[in-house]
């Protein structure tokens, strides 16, 4: 595995692969890798000839009162995980490589960035879209792999890729969960054992609603009420919304299109997000 720090070295390293018409897969991360990231790497390795993983904690997607300074970092651990999981190139640029002096050009996403996390994290998806666009231009992958846990991020990145005619196919990989149902997240390490137990209310609420949906429930309000019953264990519910899977606008009752039930909540000072997809068609309840 190569560890590369600059764009010039990255492009030079990938030149032979491109000449040989090899497929390049890309997994962008902010590091502190977990099983969810490894699933993305596995998906890339299954579909591509060479996998590039980036590790870059992107400051432009953090708000002034968010956890940039405390975001977990452990590069030696991440390096070993990448090595052990068959990554070809680990791209770990310095901040100045991504945002050089006098940098002033940003990608401004549209309507998909406004609801859900966009309501509570102004500027977040502007930072996400900008850094992902830059990384796509640096790596120039054929396929890029993202996790469904960040459903809105996937939607924003896919729209940006289509709107800007970037020659990258976006692949969404299902959320990887702990055995007890908690969605894998780098932020989980911030939870003490008691908070970790209470955080399970998030996934339990989502799956309770999914069970009712599979049984034929199509009323958006009732599905959200079912989920909310389990969310009393969190310290602060930031949002719980059932939205159209394509537009991210509030889902209409009765559900006739694929929808996604999304939640963001604080357990202690740790913000966690999760979602479940409610696909259609599924026969409605009589």
Residue pairs with C-beta under 8 A, 6 or more apart in sequence:
1 82
1 83
1 87
1 88
1 89
1 90
2 13
2 88
2 89
2 90
3 79
3 89
3 90
3 92
4 10
4 13
4 89
4 90
4 91
4 92
5 91
5 92
5 93
5 94
5 97
6 93
6 97
7 93
7 97
7 138
10 52
10 89
10 91
10 138
10 139
11 138
11 140
13 89
14 24
14 50
14 52
14 89
14 139
14 140
17 24
17 49
17 50
18 24
18 140
22 48
22 49
22 50
23 47
23 48
23 49
23 50
23 142
23 143
24 48
24 49
24 50
24 51
24 52
24 139
24 140
24 141
24 142
24 143
25 43
25 44
25 45
25 47
25 48
25 50
25 51
25 52
25 141
25 142
25 143
25 144
25 145
26 44
26 51
26 52
26 53
26 54
26 135
26 136
26 139
26 141
26 143
26 144
26 145
26 168
27 37
27 40
27 41
27 44
27 51
27 52
27 53
27 54
27 144
27 145
28 53
28 54
28 56
28 131
28 132
28 135
28 144
28 146
29 37
29 40
29 53
29 54
29 55
29 56
30 55
30 56
30 57
30 58
30 71
30 186
31 55
31 56
31 57
31 72
31 73
31 74
31 75
31 78
31 186
32 71
32 72
32 73
32 74
32 77
32 78
32 186
32 189
33 77
33 78
33 81
33 82
33 186
34 176
34 184
34 185
34 186
34 188
35 176
35 184
36 147
36 149
36 175
36 176
36 183
36 184
36 185
37 53
37 81
37 147
38 81
38 85
39 147
39 173
39 174
39 176
40 145
40 146
40 147
40 173
41 51
41 53
41 82
41 85
41 86
41 87
41 145
42 85
43 145
43 171
43 173
44 51
44 143
44 145
45 51
45 85
45 86
47 143
47 171
48 142
48 143
50 88
50 89
51 86
51 87
51 88
51 89
52 87
52 88
52 89
52 90
52 91
52 139
52 141
53 82
53 87
53 89
53 90
53 91
54 90
54 91
54 92
54 93
54 135
54 139
55 75
55 78
55 90
55 91
55 92
56 92
56 93
56 98
56 131
56 135
57 68
57 71
57 73
58 98
58 127
58 128
58 131
59 68
59 95
59 99
59 127
60 99
60 106
60 123
60 126
60 127
60 130
60 131
61 123
61 124
61 125
61 126
61 127
61 128
61 131
62 68
62 71
62 124
62 127
63 121
63 122
63 123
63 124
66 121
67 187
67 269
67 271
70 190
71 186
72 186
72 187
72 189
72 190
75 92
78 90
79 90
82 90
91 138
91 139
98 131
98 134
105 130
106 126
106 127
106 129
106 130
107 126
107 129
107 130
107 133
107 160
107 164
108 126
108 129
109 125
109 126
109 128
109 129
109 156
109 159
109 160
110 159
111 247
111 248
112 125
112 152
112 155
112 156
112 159
112 247
112 248
113 124
113 125
113 126
113 129
113 152
113 156
115 152
115 241
115 243
115 248
115 249
116 152
116 239
116 241
116 243
116 248
116 262
116 264
117 124
117 125
117 152
117 264
117 273
118 124
118 125
118 152
119 239
120 238
120 239
120 264
125 152
125 153
125 156
128 153
128 156
128 157
129 156
129 157
129 160
132 157
132 160
133 160
133 164
133 166
136 144
136 161
136 166
136 168
140 167
141 168
142 167
142 168
142 169
143 168
143 169
143 170
143 171
144 157
144 168
144 169
144 170
144 171
145 171
145 173
146 153
146 154
146 157
146 170
146 171
146 172
146 173
147 154
147 172
147 173
147 174
147 175
147 176
148 154
148 172
148 173
148 174
148 175
148 275
148 277
149 175
149 176
149 183
149 184
149 185
149 273
149 274
149 275
150 273
151 260
151 262
151 275
151 277
152 248
152 262
154 170
154 172
155 248
157 170
158 170
160 166
161 168
161 170
175 183
175 184
175 274
175 275
176 183
176 184
177 183
177 184
177 203
178 184
178 188
180 200
180 203
181 200
181 203
181 204
181 207
182 188
182 196
182 199
182 200
182 202
182 203
183 202
183 203
183 272
183 273
183 274
185 272
185 273
187 270
187 271
187 272
188 196
188 199
188 270
188 272
190 268
190 269
190 270
191 199
191 267
191 268
191 270
192 268
195 267
195 268
195 270
198 233
198 234
198 235
198 267
199 233
199 234
199 267
199 272
200 233
201 230
201 231
201 232
201 233
201 234
202 230
202 231
202 234
202 263
202 265
202 272
202 274
203 274
204 230
205 226
205 227
205 228
205 229
205 230
205 231
205 240
205 263
206 227
206 261
206 263
206 274
206 275
206 276
207 276
208 226
208 227
208 229
208 230
209 223
209 224
209 226
209 227
209 261
209 276
210 261
210 276
210 278
212 222
212 223
212 226
213 223
213 255
213 278
213 282
214 282
215 285
216 282
216 283
216 284
216 285
216 286
217 223
217 226
217 285
218 253
218 254
218 255
218 256
218 284
218 285
219 253
219 254
219 255
220 242
220 250
220 251
220 252
220 253
220 255
220 259
221 253
223 242
223 261
223 278
224 240
224 241
224 242
224 261
227 240
227 261
227 263
228 237
228 240
231 237
231 240
231 263
231 265
234 265
234 266
234 267
235 265
235 266
235 267
235 268
236 265
236 266
237 263
237 264
237 265
238 264
238 265
238 266
238 271
239 262
239 263
239 264
240 261
240 262
240 263
241 250
241 261
241 262
241 263
242 250
242 251
242 259
242 260
242 261
242 262
242 278
243 249
243 250
243 251
243 259
243 260
243 262
244 250
244 251
244 257
244 258
244 259
245 257
245 258
245 259
245 260
245 277
245 278
245 279
246 257
246 258
251 257
251 259
254 284
255 278
255 280
256 280
257 280
258 277
258 278
258 279
258 280
259 277
259 278
259 280
260 275
260 276
260 277
260 278
261 275
261 276
261 278
262 273
262 274
262 275
263 273
263 274
263 275
264 271
264 272
264 273
265 271
265 272
266 272
